[in-house]
Structures are given as C-alpha cells and as structure tokens.
Amino acid sequence: MPHLSVIELGGVDGLVMTNAFVALAESVNRGERGDTLVICHPSAPFANAGVHQEVEREISLEYCRRRGIQVVRRVIGGGAIADGPWEEDYFHITPLDSDITRGSIQDYYVRMLEPVRRALLRLGVRAERQGLNDLAVGGRKISANGAVDIEGARVLTGDVLMDLNVDMMSSILRVPDEKFRDKVAGSMAGYLTSIREQTGAEADRARVAEALAAEFSYDYGGMERSSLSSAERERVDELVEERGRDDWIFERREMHRAIGDVERRIVKIREGMFLCRHDWKGQKLVRVTVLVDNGVISDITISGDFFSLPVEWRISRLEDALKGVRAAKRDVENAAAALLRGDGVTMIGASARDIATAVAEALEHPIVVPAG
C-alpha cells in the first residue's frame, strides 16, 4: 500500500496558503508525487474572498488597510472568511480517478472527515459531522471543510479551530453598520467553538499537526515526510505573483461599481444558518436584520422611518412574535398581520406585507445588474 506524502509548511501568508495546493495538484495529476497532505497555518490574519465574489463588497478594505491585513481572492468559490493563526489548515490531494473520490460528494466527505474527527478525538475533543462538510461539538462548528476538483486532482480543504478571534473575524467582513457587525460577532461566538474552549487549555500546534498527519495516513501504508520540490516552489511563486496583483484580487471591480452600494447582505454563520440584512423601501423604509436557522426565523430586528399608533406600542412586540416563524413571505405576513390586529396597532408608511417582503428580499442571494 502506498504511503501518504506529508508536507508541513508551518506558518505561511494567505497567498501561499491559497495557492500551494494548486501547484501540488498539478504534480499529483502528472504522477510526479502520490497522494499528498499539506499542513500549514496562517502566519498572520488575512481576508480570504471566494473567486466569484466582489472583494469590495465582502471585505472591509478600510479595516484591513488600517491593520495591515492581507487581502486574498482565492481560486475556489465560497464566501468571504477571515483566516488567522487561530487555526491549523490541511489540504489533502488525490487524483480524480482515485478510489478515494469514488461515489458521491457526500460519500467523499464521509470518508475524508473521519480522519479529522479522529484527530480531534486524540486532542480531547469529541466532534461529529454537521451538515455535509463540517465537524461540530454540540452544534458548534470546530472544523470547516470544502472540496475542489482542480488540475486533474481533488483537494479537500479544511481547518481546525484551535482558538477564536471573533472580533477580528467579524471586523474583516464588510457589513452595513456596527449594529450588524455586533450581531455577526455574537452569532459567530455562539456557533463556533475551538480546541481551547473545549479542553480549557491552549492547543499545542505541533500536536494538532501530528494528529492530523497520523490520522490521514492511517488508511495508507504510513506517512512519508516530504517538502515542495524546486519546480513546485517555482510554480507557487508564479501563482503568488499572478494572484497577488490588484487586477486579480479586484477583477470584478467594474461589476461592483455597476451594482452600486445596494443595502443587501448575507453572512453564512454555519450550514443552514444565515444572518441577513435588507432595506426595503415601500412608502417608508423598513430595515430588517434576520437570523434564519434552517428556514425558521431565530432572531430579527426591525427598524425604519414608519410610524405606529398607538405611539407607545413598541416594535419589539412584532420582533418577538416573528421568532420561530418560518421565513417564508406568506408565513411572515400572516404572523405580522395577526399580531398587529391583536394589538390594535395601525402602521403608517409600512404594513405586514412590507415587513414580509423585506424578510423575503433579505434571503434572496442574487443581485441583478440593470442592463445598459
């Protein structure tokens, strides 16, 4: 049985982290090396946007400039995240025709998340699969994973949270205002966890790396310590130079300018949970910030420049009534109308339908650019 090649890069910057696996995928596909596991961590925090995203919309560039934080647009999709020294990252690379890739993508994740689960168990953390591709402890994510087919190979990309820095993780994201940022930070704190939090002790990075290497190599003939070849290093340098330029990072700048500053924002907290924001302009402004968990409103705030009679009535009554309601337009409208009717409230400049529309619009992903 072949060995698993294990490369420990240690601390690297964001451009190296998001491009080293591409160079290695090329080598694996050409048969120049066998299945390979790369273990590394960010040497400093960096903002990491998905390839299809508009960086200006997703990342707080002002915050990053002020703090000297690197901004990266990776070659694979997904949402904007903040990566940093609080995590240990791994990339498992195998040819597309490998036995490991047989079956569905769900089969692949079941197979490939098992070594991560066992590694966490070695470290004193009992985690289980959550959704398709995460590992969680009591519903709180400790390991996020993705898969990409690139250069004739499949790459599992993942991390283990050794600690948390929710202030920086939320500050790196671009949000409409500080109230929304506070909600993002609060949601992250509630739905993420770490080795430190679970064990009560600071995680030893060397132990985390060793546990990952040992468990990923368990189903092989063992592990073989390796390093980047000179050709692979040259290829990484080429990719870093190409993807470190502004014309790559801000490739979709014109799209951003065409759309303008639309007040719409969605942040994925975990699988099935989204924190959403939208400004709906009916007769008056209705602004909603809503936390949706598997299609149900978990939390919501409503504001705007509408009026209500009697004046002593508080919008918090409506916010409380909508918690637990399915986040479908008709359900929200019916629940809002029932509450307003029961409380004998008249809203001026807004209606139950306006509130339902704002929630529905907050959950809509696409932003349509007008033609012309």
Secondary structure, DSSP 8 states (H G I E B T S, - for coil): ---EEEEEEEEE-HHHHTTHHHHHHHHHHTTSS-SEEEEEEESS-EEEE-TTS-HHHHB-HHHHHHHT-EEEE-SS-S--EEE-TTEEEEEEEEETTSGGG-S-HHHHHHHHHHHHHHHHHHTT---EEETTTEEEETTEEEEEEEEEEETTEEEEEEEEESS--HHHHHHTB--SSHHHHHHHHHHHHHHB--HHHHHSS---HHHHHHHHHHHHTTTTT-EEEE---HHHHHHHHHHHHHHTSHHHHTTTHHHHHHH----EEEEEEETTEEEEEEEEESSSEEEEEEEEETTEEEEEEEEES-EEESTT--THHHHHHHTTSBSSHHHHHHHHHHHHHHHT-EEES--HHHHHHHHHHHT---------
